[in-house]
Amino acid sequence: MQSQPPSRKLPTCSTMNGCLKEASSFEPFWVLFRMFAYAFYKQATEGDVREAENPYGAWVSMDKHYGWSAWQCLQGLPRQQAMSCYVKYVENQRQLFPRFAAGEFATMPDDQKDELFWRFFAANLPQPIFAKCRRYGEANKQTQCTIS
């Protein structure tokens, strides 16, 4: 019995994206969320990045540009594990979103937000991949991109 391709099993986070587009285009916590949601989805559906260089210009689509680079951090993560991580990741962030919408994140210190965000990665990824993702995320979390 053949299994379905991973892309048919993955839910999308589009219901949250509408709210995020309005509320949080520039909040670093949610910029990171979007970058890595894209990365987990692409790793689950396509596997490792095949291009040597980022095909998305930052001026054309910042979300895809930074999401592609986050995807590169997941190099070597098996597709099935990436699919499982994507589903858990979106659900984890969905549970955090009401706290964000209520304004809790506006007064929360950045180090507490970082701990909430990176806890998922530490628990679900092999240490070398977690370390790559964290280095990339920390270096780029101030990126001001909007959902396209």
Contacts in CASP RR format, 6 or more apart in sequence:
PFRMAT RR
TARGET T0000
AUTHOR 0000-0000-0000
METHOD contacts of the structure
MODEL  1
MQSQPPSRKLPTCSTMNGCLKEASSFEPFWVLFRMFAYAFYKQATEGDVR
EAENPYGAWVSMDKHYGWSAWQCLQGLPRQQAMSCYVKYVENQRQLFPRF
AAGEFATMPDDQKDELFWRFFAANLPQPIFAKCRRYGEANKQTQCTIS
5 45 0 8 1.000
6 44 0 8 1.000
6 45 0 8 1.000
6 79 0 8 1.000
6 80 0 8 1.000
6 82 0 8 1.000
6 83 0 8 1.000
7 44 0 8 1.000
7 45 0 8 1.000
9 83 0 8 1.000
10 41 0 8 1.000
10 44 0 8 1.000
10 45 0 8 1.000
10 83 0 8 1.000
10 86 0 8 1.000
10 87 0 8 1.000
11 87 0 8 1.000
11 90 0 8 1.000
13 37 0 8 1.000
13 90 0 8 1.000
13 93 0 8 1.000
13 94 0 8 1.000
16 90 0 8 1.000
16 93 0 8 1.000
16 94 0 8 1.000
16 97 0 8 1.000
17 147 0 8 1.000
18 147 0 8 1.000
19 97 0 8 1.000
19 101 0 8 1.000
20 30 0 8 1.000
20 33 0 8 1.000
20 34 0 8 1.000
20 147 0 8 1.000
21 146 0 8 1.000
21 147 0 8 1.000
23 100 0 8 1.000
23 101 0 8 1.000
24 30 0 8 1.000
24 100 0 8 1.000
25 31 0 8 1.000
25 144 0 8 1.000
25 145 0 8 1.000
25 146 0 8 1.000
25 147 0 8 1.000
26 144 0 8 1.000
27 100 0 8 1.000
27 105 0 8 1.000
28 110 0 8 1.000
28 113 0 8 1.000
28 141 0 8 1.000
28 142 0 8 1.000
29 100 0 8 1.000
29 105 0 8 1.000
29 113 0 8 1.000
29 116 0 8 1.000
29 117 0 8 1.000
29 141 0 8 1.000
30 100 0 8 1.000
31 66 0 8 1.000
31 140 0 8 1.000
31 141 0 8 1.000
31 142 0 8 1.000
31 143 0 8 1.000
31 144 0 8 1.000
31 145 0 8 1.000
32 117 0 8 1.000
32 137 0 8 1.000
32 140 0 8 1.000
32 141 0 8 1.000
33 93 0 8 1.000
33 117 0 8 1.000
34 63 0 8 1.000
34 67 0 8 1.000
34 145 0 8 1.000
34 147 0 8 1.000
35 63 0 8 1.000
35 66 0 8 1.000
35 67 0 8 1.000
35 69 0 8 1.000
35 70 0 8 1.000
35 137 0 8 1.000
35 140 0 8 1.000
35 143 0 8 1.000
36 67 0 8 1.000
36 70 0 8 1.000
36 89 0 8 1.000
36 133 0 8 1.000
36 137 0 8 1.000
37 86 0 8 1.000
37 89 0 8 1.000
37 90 0 8 1.000
37 93 0 8 1.000
38 63 0 8 1.000
38 64 0 8 1.000
38 67 0 8 1.000
38 68 0 8 1.000
38 70 0 8 1.000
38 71 0 8 1.000
39 67 0 8 1.000
39 70 0 8 1.000
39 71 0 8 1.000
39 73 0 8 1.000
39 74 0 8 1.000
39 133 0 8 1.000
40 74 0 8 1.000
40 82 0 8 1.000
40 85 0 8 1.000
40 86 0 8 1.000
40 89 0 8 1.000
41 86 0 8 1.000
42 49 0 8 1.000
42 67 0 8 1.000
42 68 0 8 1.000
42 71 0 8 1.000
43 71 0 8 1.000
43 74 0 8 1.000
43 77 0 8 1.000
43 79 0 8 1.000
43 82 0 8 1.000
43 86 0 8 1.000
44 79 0 8 1.000
44 80 0 8 1.000
44 82 0 8 1.000
44 83 0 8 1.000
44 85 0 8 1.000
44 86 0 8 1.000
45 79 0 8 1.000
47 79 0 8 1.000
47 82 0 8 1.000
48 74 0 8 1.000
48 75 0 8 1.000
48 76 0 8 1.000
49 68 0 8 1.000
49 71 0 8 1.000
49 72 0 8 1.000
49 75 0 8 1.000
54 65 0 8 1.000
54 68 0 8 1.000
54 69 0 8 1.000
54 72 0 8 1.000
55 68 0 8 1.000
56 64 0 8 1.000
56 65 0 8 1.000
56 68 0 8 1.000
57 65 0 8 1.000
58 65 0 8 1.000
58 66 0 8 1.000
61 148 0 8 1.000
62 143 0 8 1.000
62 144 0 8 1.000
62 145 0 8 1.000
62 146 0 8 1.000
62 148 0 8 1.000
63 145 0 8 1.000
63 146 0 8 1.000
63 147 0 8 1.000
63 148 0 8 1.000
64 148 0 8 1.000
65 145 0 8 1.000
66 140 0 8 1.000
66 143 0 8 1.000
66 145 0 8 1.000
69 136 0 8 1.000
69 140 0 8 1.000
70 133 0 8 1.000
70 136 0 8 1.000
70 137 0 8 1.000
72 136 0 8 1.000
73 129 0 8 1.000
73 132 0 8 1.000
73 133 0 8 1.000
73 136 0 8 1.000
74 82 0 8 1.000
74 129 0 8 1.000
74 133 0 8 1.000
75 129 0 8 1.000
75 132 0 8 1.000
76 129 0 8 1.000
77 85 0 8 1.000
77 125 0 8 1.000
77 126 0 8 1.000
77 129 0 8 1.000
84 124 0 8 1.000
85 124 0 8 1.000
85 125 0 8 1.000
88 120 0 8 1.000
88 124 0 8 1.000
89 120 0 8 1.000
89 124 0 8 1.000
92 120 0 8 1.000
96 116 0 8 1.000
99 105 0 8 1.000
105 113 0 8 1.000
114 138 0 8 1.000
118 134 0 8 1.000
121 130 0 8 1.000
121 133 0 8 1.000
121 134 0 8 1.000
122 130 0 8 1.000
125 133 0 8 1.000
END
